[in-house]
């Protein structure tokens, strides 16, 4: 990846990717107001433009070659010369599509930043702090699992006899006396890390390379994909042998706190609105967002004020809606008594101007911390969404970290639990009695207590979750004895953060659910009312017959009930009645069925007046007996009725009775083959097929006899 970045500056896709930066901004404004860190004022505001990404990208590409040179040297015949770092002799892929090339660039920058930043922090600390500043790497250096080397160890930290001189030369021959351990070799954890062979810090494997690497290791939710360093043959390819302090000088400019790499990654995270994906990313997001929350008026407009406005917009502009998240990461001092309630500051930093009380300490440093320090008020809605929907995952992952770390160090019978503290340590005695006070003031660890930075279990576990130690210098107690911390201290502090009743627990299980309920309350009760009404209706029709509900049409006009005649007459007026040879009309009344045949003549002339007047009231009660003969014969051909209605009917057809308000009229336009329609014959196969599903034929009674009283 360093070779890819080094050669990217000289690739034709470099200029095309720079043009892609313009698409990350609004077309009209072309700039974004952001909050960035500042050493003097903590934070400051600036207008981010596309051109502000060009210089960091250029510096990252150029310094990639310098970083490779610091690791491998300038080259030799058996290795690779530094000039080849930019010539792409490995035929690395640069996607032709600018958008795909930008995606690959973002993925590579993120992976390179995480791995090199961890390497930078390790090389920034000496052996007593658990660092690699004094460790060798390069040519003729073996890893921690490599067999003995033929060269004499110039680093006197190996298990040599006390009578060996510390100033002997590195090229001492192998035929020296045995009591000087001539074949111990140079073994270094730094070399093992570069070779991807350091136990506890092994990388993941990847498959299907493309615009984005796919990790083949499963079941690492909340943990970052550990990218291999890729210097497996550094002992042969490298042209020099150096220490970690030498590598630190170049890494400081490449990936240090003020480096262009961190600034470029931070800008891209802000513009692309990349949500936190790992536990380290989540803690870095909360720490950078909530620290200096209302520092100045200018920064508060883009942070606290914009966040509160996003909270109100989420509830449709309700000004009474609030969501306070600052109490989980509000004070870095113990005077506020928030650390005993699980404030996140108890895991990251304590005020150095005060006497920090056990168990709080600078334990955790996210590897992506420097890439999460740019925020914009325009994206406050995204930050609110992350807080609402990621906090529960963040809490669960912290509990998982507590189980993984403290399950190895804080259980009776483990090495750390039995031997991490001196027998005279008062803090360890307080832990053993089970009556640990909330804050142990003026009580320190003894010189015989083992610092957490020397624990073989904690650091690899933290690295797997995307962390390293925040301040190995302070945790080791090298200069300030009261700052010394052990594995048990870390487990106790982490337990306070994840226990029931902590400030983080209240945010996850009380404040955020209440905020979501306030937004959804109106919809919840509306749905409850609608479902309740539907349930009552279903219960009613399950007990009471549907035809006695007496529900009438909501339309007041009498024409709303004239369904059959008007529909058929409208069809006839446009000349379509001629194409309708036969009509099967079935009028379905609740609990009744009226069948009308179409093949029999009327028994009276077509001039007979209608039974019902067109102005007849809908509440008309039938006065004739139920056995009254029908006014119209049910055997009159319906086509004659239509013809008669068109020519001589001087009025609007009558309205159906009130019980027909729920009538359903099914009209089937059937075009039978001439000369006879066999399917209208009662003995036809079609009628025989539907006969089991139809009610029994209607008797020759009147319509009044069929209607309910």
C-alpha positions, 0 to 999 in steps of 0.5 A: 500500500505504501508503494501504491501511494508512492506511485500514485502521484506519478499515475495518470489517475492522480489528477482525475481523482483530484477532480473527484474531490469537487463532487464531495461539496455542494455545487453552489457553495463548494465549501463546508464550514467545519470544526478542527482541532487547534493547539492554542484554542482547543478547536477552531472553525474553517471553511473546507474546500476541495483544494484543501485536500490536494496538498495533503494528498500530495504530501502523503504520496511523497512521504510514502516513499520516505517511509519505505526508505526508513524501513528498508533502506536505500537498497542493495543488489539482493533487495530493492532500491528506493527509486523503484518504490515509485515505478510500480514494478509489482504491477499494482492496480490503479482502477481506470474509473475515477470513482473506483480509484477514489474508493480504493484510495480512501480504503488504503489511506484508512488501513495505512493510517491505522497500522502506521499510527500504532507503529508510531506510538510503539516506537515513541516509547522505550522498553520500560513502557512496553514500547519498541524505541530501543528495538532493532529492525532491518537486515540481519535482525530476527523476529521473536520466533526466529532461530538464533542469528549468527551475528552477535547481539549489539543490544544488551537487553538479551539474556547475556552473561553479566561479564559481557561488555556493553560496548562490543561491536556488532560485527563480532565473530562467532568464534568467541567464548561460550560464556558470552553467548555469541549466537543469541542473535538480534531478536526484536518484537518490532522486526516480528511486527513488520514481518507479520509474525508477532504473537498476539498482533497477527494480521488478518488475511484478505481475499478478492482484492479489488476496490476494497479488500475483503477480510476472510476472518469471520466473527470479528464484529466491532473489531477492525480488519488488521492489515498485514505490514507486508515486510516478510523478507525484511531481514534479507531485502533491507539494506540497513539495521536501525532502531525504532527511534530512527523509524520514529523520526519519519513516522512522526511526519508521515502519520503523527498527530499533526501529519498530512495523512491524519488530516486527509483521513479526517477531511474525507471522513467528514465529507463522506460521513463515514459512520463509526464501524469498530469499537475504536471508531466509536470511542474516538467519535464520542471523545472528539465530538463531546470534548470541548462541546461548547468551547467557543461561540463559533465552534458551538454553532457547528457542534452543540447548537447544530446538534440541538437543532437536529434533535428538534428537527427529528421531532418535527420542530418541537422545541421542547424535545431534548437529548443530552448526551454530554454527561457520558463524557463531560468532565476530565477531573474527579471533583465532579464525581462523574468518574465513579458513575462510569464517565468515559473520561475515566478510561481515556484521560484524567486531569494531569493537574490533579492527583488522579484517583485509582482506578481511573487512568489514561488506558485507551487510545483509539488508533483512529482518534486523529482521523475523527477530529473534523465535524460540520454543523451541516452533518449534525443530523448524521451525528444524531443518527449515529448517537441514537442507533450506535450507542447500544452497540457501543455499550455491548462492545465495551462489555465484550471488551471487559469480558475479554480483558478481565476474563484473562487477568481479573479472575482468581487463579490467573497470573495477573490476579495473583502476582500483579501487585505486591503483597504489601499493596494497599490497593490490592488489599482493598480489592481483595476485601471487596469493600473498595471505596469509590475513589482511593485517594492518597493510595498508590501502588508499590514498586513491586507491582507490575504495570499494565503496560507489561501485561502480556494479555491486555495489550494484544486484546486492546489492539484487536479492538482498535486500541493501544495504551493512551499514556504508557509513560503514565501507566508505567509510573516511570516518573509519577508513582501515583499514576501507576496502574495495573490490570485490576485497576483497568478492569475496575474502571471498565466495570464502572462504565458497563455496569447497570446504572452507569451514565452510559447505561442510562443513555442506552436504556432510558434517554435514547428510548424516551427520545425515540418514543417522543418522536413516535408517540403520535404515530403509535397512538394513531395506530393503536386507535385504528387497530382497536377500531378494526378489532371492534368491527371484527368482533361485532360482525362475528357476533351480529349478522352483517345485514342488520347493521343498517349502515346507509350510504354517506351520499345524500343524493338519491342518485347515489342509489341508482346503480343499475338502470343509469349504468345500462342506459349510459351504455345504450346512449353511446351506441354500445347496446347493440353489441351486448347480445345477452346480459346476465344480471344478478342482484345480490341483496344481503341474505337474498338473491334475485335472478332475472332471466333474459329469454322470456316475453313480458306479459304486459305492454311496455307502456305500463307505468312503473311501480315506484315513483322516481321521487319515492322516498328511500324510507318507503315501507312496502304495503302490499303483502308478501304474496303479492304477484310481481308487477313485472314478469320475471320472464320478460326478455331484458333486451326488450326492456332496454329498448322500451326504456330508451324510446318511451320512458318519460322519467328516470328509472326508480330508485331501489329500496333502502336495503339496496344501499349495499347491493352489488351488481355483477354485470357480465357482457357475454358474446355467444356464438350465433345462433343460440347461446347454449351457455344460457340454457339451464342445462348447459355445462357452464351453468352446471359448473357454477350451480353448486356455488349459486343459491337456489333458483328464485321462486316466481314471487315479488321483489317485496317478498324477498326484501327483509321487513 
